[in-house]
């Protein structure tokens, strides 16, 4: 994993994006060169104008590919869905470039150059992905992982490697190593338990270990030797805490392995006036652009709601915001009127019979969330952040889930890291899993991560993931 503006990105995906960015930029230059072959291209090939257009082309195409899930852990080649998304990303990218040329005609490349650029880009990225898939499956690129510990935390790492193929392909799992003192029976498979003979560095060297994850709950009396870990660290072996391992590899902060000291001493949770101002400018800019782009959809939705179930069009509801402040969120009404006649708030359910026919469609497409743009412009919400929850549920969940109130250290958002990484939740267990992603966002949020979430939200809307 590498860290880009505070967000952990798998090095394979970062390398894939970098190579494809270069391919896309070069495609424009190749298109220009081939289009004017044999002619005078001296003026056209001035570094400035062509470079600007090439970077714009690469940015738009990478954004479209990201929106169609081409740079996610879950991207898998070999199935028809992958190839359809790949083709669709180029089609949408072409439409986006046409729209940009219409708004900014000074950046127009010419139809011949654009056609050649798209051809080179399509062939180049397709070949690159075929090569990439072969390379990432090579054992030589896998990091050799040793887990220090045999308890439930250590077993959780083994479970993660078994269940998540994208993570499993990155590591060659050497096994578990018990600490010197073992106060309980192992929770890990005995066949994966390494023999404890020699120092930790000697064992790590014997198995050519690249990374050690410390998964011992009680470190003071658990036989953990800091001196031995320091020896491994100084020898070039990466040493990680189990909480950091889950954060880096899964994009969430695991509640089961979390303790307050890790949150205090780990990097992240930074706030500054410059960062706050930049995020506010980002929120207002994106909100105004989305408001203008979706105005026809907004008006049509309002009309359909009135025709089906009458007024009111909007639904107001109290939600908990930054630092626990309560505000009124605004949404398109997607349920029948008086949906909570008993007066007790209820979780939304799968196939909820309170949802109207129009409501079912706008929930699936996330159109019901659009009026929250007003909340963003007012400053109650951010465009990207944890989902704002109702005070009634916040009080309940805070007593059942540790660190739940820590999600309120940032403004809630229309979309967020938890919304795109985990399906819609309606239970305490779902809330705990989503909290793990919310804490990751609160710890590592940046404009870079906001852009990633924004592009991947487009994928969620396009494919209807997680909506109810």
C-alpha positions, 0 to 999 in steps of 0.5 A, a space after each residue: 500500500 502507498 499513501 496518497 494525500 492521506 488515503 491508502 491505495 494498493 500499489 498495484 492499482 496506483 501503478 495501473 492508474 499511473 501507466 494508463 494516465 501516461 498511455 492516455 496522454 501519449 495517445 493524444 500526441 500519437 493522434 496529432 503526429 499521425 493526423 499530420 504525418 507528412 505535413 507541417 505540425 510544428 505549430 500544432 505540436 507546441 508543448 503547451 496547447 497539446 500538453 493541456 489537451 492531453 492532460 485534460 483527455 487523460 483526466 476525463 478518461 480516468 474519471 470515467 473509468 473510475 466511475 465505472 469501477 475500473 480502479 477498484 479492488 473488486 475489479 475482475 477480468 474475465 467476466 462480461 460485466 468487466 468488459 461491458 464496463 470498460 467499453 461503457 467507460 470509453 463511451 461516456 468519456 467520449 460524450 464528456 469530451 464532446 460536452 467539454 469541447 462544446 463549452 470550451 471550443 478553444 480546447 478542441 483537438 479536431 475530429 481526426 485527432 480525437 478519433 485517433 487518440 481514442 483508438 490509441 487509448 482504447 488499444 493501449 489500455 486494453 493491452 496494459 490491463 492484459 499485461 497487468 493481470 498477468 503481472 499481479 498474479 506472479 508470486 514474485 510480487 507478493 509480500 511474505 506475511 507473518 502474523 505475530 499472535 494466535 488469538 482472535 485478532 490474529 485469526 481475523 487476519 487469516 479470515 480476511 485473507 481467505 475471504 478477500 481474493 484481492 488482498 490474498 493475491 497481494 500476500 504469501 501468508 507464511 503463518 502465525 507465530 505464538 508469543 513467548 508466553 501463551 496464556 490461552 489456546 490458539 484460535 488459529 489453525 494448528 497447521 498454520 502455526 510456526 515453530 517458535 525456535 530462535 529469535 523473531 529475526 531468525 524466524 523471519 529471515 528463515 521464511 524470508 518475511 517482508 512484513 510482520 503484523 503484531 496481533 497480540 491483545 495484551 502486550 504487557 503480559 503477552 510475551 511481546 518483545 519490543 527489542 526483537 521487533 526493533 531488530 526486525 524493523 532495523 533489518 528492513 522488515 515492515 512491522 505493523 499493528 493489527 489496526 494499521 494492517 486492517 486500515 491499510 488493506 481494507 480501507 476501514 478501521 476495524 472496531 474489534 482491534 481498535 483501542 484509544 491509544 492507537 487513535 491518539 498516536 496514529 497519523 490522521 484526524 488532522 484539521 486546519 483552517 486551510 483544509 476546512 476552507 478547501 473542503 468548503 470551496 469543493 462542497 459549494 462548487 460540486 453542489 452548484 454544478 450538480 444542482 444545475 445538471 440535475 435541474 430537469 430531473 429535480 423538476 420531473 421528480 417533484 411533479 411525479 411525487 405530487 401526481 402520485 401522493 400529493 403534497 408535500 414534495 419534500 421530507 424534513 427530518 432531524 439528523 445529527 451533524 458535526 460535533 453532535 449538532 442537530 439540523 433538519 435534512 431535506 429529501 424528496 419524499 419517497 414514503 407515503 405520508 405518516 409513514 411513522 404513525 406510531 411516532 417511533 423512528 424505524 429503520 428502512 427495510 428491504 422492500 419497505 411497504 411504506 415506500 411509494 412507487 415513485 419513491 422506489 425509483 428515486 431511492 434506487 437512483 439516489 435522486 431522493 438525496 438531491 435536495 440535500 444540496 441545499 443543506 450543503 450550501 447552508 453549511 449543515 452538511 458536506 458533499 462527502 462525509 458520513 451519512 447523517 443519522 437520526 438523533 434517536 438512533 445515535 443515542 441507541 447506537 452510541 450505547 452499543 457500539 464503541 467509538 460511535 460518536 467519533 464519526 461526528 468529528 467531521 460534517 455528514 455528507 450526501 455521499 461517503 466512504 461507507 456508502 460506496 463501500 458497504 450496502 445500506 444498513 438497517 441493523 446494529 451490526 450494519 451500523 458497526 460495519 459502516 462506522 469502520 468506514 466512517 472512522 477511516 474517512 474521519 481519520 484520512 479525509 482529503 480532497 483526493 479521497 473526496 474525488 475518489 468517493 465522488 467518482 465511485 458514487 457515480 458507479 453506485 448510481 449507475 449500477 444501483 448498488 446498496 439502495 433501498 
